[in-house]
Amino acid sequence: MDGGRRPLWQEESAPRRRMADPVRTAAVRAVIIVALTLIQAMVAFLCTLAGSWFAFPAVLCTVASTVVATWAVLDVWVTRQVWVQRHGVESRPSSTAREPRRERRRSRRDERREPPEGTRHTDRAAA
């Protein structure tokens, strides 16, 4: 007999970070819409099998709900992409290519600011 019992629930550290609030909101909205669409599709299917008068309006509403559900799922994807673009992601370990890339960008930016030797600026507004 095993005298030491294992607990039913063991806390483990989460391997992934929590979703951002706007992304989580869009995901919850999409799940609810998709669930309601599936229920509506089942009702439309059963009404069609039963030969009910409600079958035709239910099928039309199901088609419209499918479009809305697709839009909601795409909204989750777009919201996540926008959030990542605006807030960035923290990468660990940091890339070794990042620092040389910053240096190249900084040198290009400085080259654009400084005119080449021997060129003179003309005032285009006055010309």
SVG drawing of the C-alpha trace seen along z (x, -y; Angstrom):
<svg xmlns="http://www.w3.org/2000/svg" viewBox="-44 -83 77 85">
<polyline fill="none" stroke="black" stroke-width="0.4" points="0.0,0.0 1.2,-3.4 1.3,-5.5 2.2,-8.8 -0.7,-10.2 -0.2,-12.6 -2.4,-15.6 -5.1,-15.8 -4.0,-19.2 -0.4,-20.3 0.5,-23.9 2.8,-24.2 4.2,-27.3 2.5,-28.5 4.6,-27.8 3.1,-30.7 2.3,-34.3 -1.3,-35.4 -2.9,-36.9 -3.2,-40.6 -6.6,-42.1 -7.8,-43.2 -6.8,-39.8 -8.5,-37.9 -11.7,-40.0 -11.8,-39.3 -11.2,-35.6 -14.0,-35.3 -16.3,-37.1 -15.3,-34.8 -15.9,-31.7 -19.3,-32.8 -20.3,-33.8 -19.0,-30.5 -20.8,-28.5 -24.1,-30.2 -23.6,-29.7 -23.1,-26.0 -26.2,-25.8 -28.1,-27.7 -26.8,-25.4 -28.0,-22.4 -31.5,-23.9 -31.6,-24.7 -30.6,-21.2 -33.1,-19.6 -35.9,-21.9 -35.0,-20.9 -35.2,-17.3 -38.6,-17.8 -39.9,-19.8 -40.8,-22.8 -41.7,-26.2 -38.9,-27.6 -36.2,-25.8 -35.8,-28.4 -35.4,-31.4 -33.1,-29.4 -30.8,-28.5 -30.7,-32.1 -29.8,-33.2 -27.2,-30.5 -25.5,-31.7 -25.4,-35.2 -24.1,-34.0 -21.4,-32.0 -20.2,-35.2 -20.2,-37.0 -18.4,-34.1 -15.7,-34.2 -15.3,-37.9 -15.0,-37.4 -12.2,-34.8 -10.4,-37.0 -10.8,-39.8 -8.9,-37.8 -6.0,-37.2 -5.9,-40.9 -6.1,-42.1 -3.2,-39.9 -1.1,-41.1 -1.8,-44.7 -1.0,-44.2 2.3,-42.5 3.2,-45.2 2.4,-48.0 3.8,-46.6 6.5,-44.2 7.4,-40.9 10.2,-40.1 12.5,-37.5 14.8,-35.5 17.5,-34.8 18.0,-38.1 19.1,-37.9 22.8,-38.5 21.8,-40.0 19.8,-42.8 22.7,-45.0 24.4,-45.1 21.1,-45.8 20.6,-48.8 24.0,-50.1 23.3,-49.8 20.0,-51.7 21.7,-54.4 24.4,-54.9 21.8,-55.0 19.8,-57.6 22.9,-59.7 23.8,-59.5 20.4,-60.8 20.7,-63.7 24.2,-64.8 24.4,-66.0 27.3,-64.6 30.5,-66.7 30.6,-69.3 26.8,-69.6 25.1,-72.9 21.6,-73.3 19.3,-75.4 16.3,-76.9 13.6,-75.4 10.9,-77.6 12.8,-80.7 13.9,-79.2"/>
</svg>
